[in-house]
């Protein structure tokens, strides 16, 4: 066993996806933030977002694959049972998720900034993601996860205290706080339901995004009809809808194109992150985006001291995601990597000895890899190689 106290955990090229997700989300926010049009048109933004969701439709054509090309996914026709019920549940949850995210913008338009949310909400999101994934996805969590959550929440609250977010929350009133908490809950449910549909029910990720895009387009059209009927309303999002078109047509078209393209990249990376990882990896996106926006937007001069707290939060987040491991007090005993190593030792029956000895048959390690012995040479050895499916 290595004597190092901190070890690098499971890491591969695909672990760049959460980072790219955070960067794409920041890009989307900054485009809307710094673009010359300062009036926020919620309806145009929602239409852009719906097209962004549907933009994933080009992915299968670019890479020339179909649903049958994805390993371990049943052929078309095998998932027809209850398909419409599954999609209906997804659509209902997505509508509630969208409403929870958009209602603050509709009700408090012009009064809220993207950096106004405290770090405590991200800590709450981490806790809720953990709890919901235990019940819905049957994930298991161990003491290194609990330690990470505690450390993450403590340093997040330290940032909030330093930046004096809590008085701001109280001044905003309980209604906004309740809406924000409900938004966090629906965030968590929405991400976990998508993961459940892909991991348990084997739905293609691009089809899920297309359904979400169509749903958002329909809901936005209903809102647009209301705005066109009640054009004299003094509600902020109705007033801003008409005020928006006072700008130059070229600026309007440019913003729509930039928003649609950036959001399409963001939603594609979202669904790929859910497909390849568990929903907890979304915290990287929330955390990095929140920190950058705080440095850019916050007028509190103490914000630069938050860099220390942010680095500490990030450290605990990486432990939680098992990207780094604490190699003492058994804190890395139940990481995914070490559990798989122990499982491999049990399969080979070697438990500490050279795993190349005594292996005389092919052994399935997991869904992706199998051990193939080579007994044709004087010193037998094994090779762990990707499985070859029937469709390959």
Helices and strands as residue ranges (DSSP letters): E 6-8, G 13-15, H 16-34, H 42-54, G 55-58, H 59-63, G 67-69, H 83-107, H 120-136, H 143-162, H 165-172, H 174-199, H 205-229, H 236-244, H 249-276, G 279-281, H 282-297, G 301-305, H 306-320, E 324-326, H 336-348, E 363-364, E 369-374, E 381-386
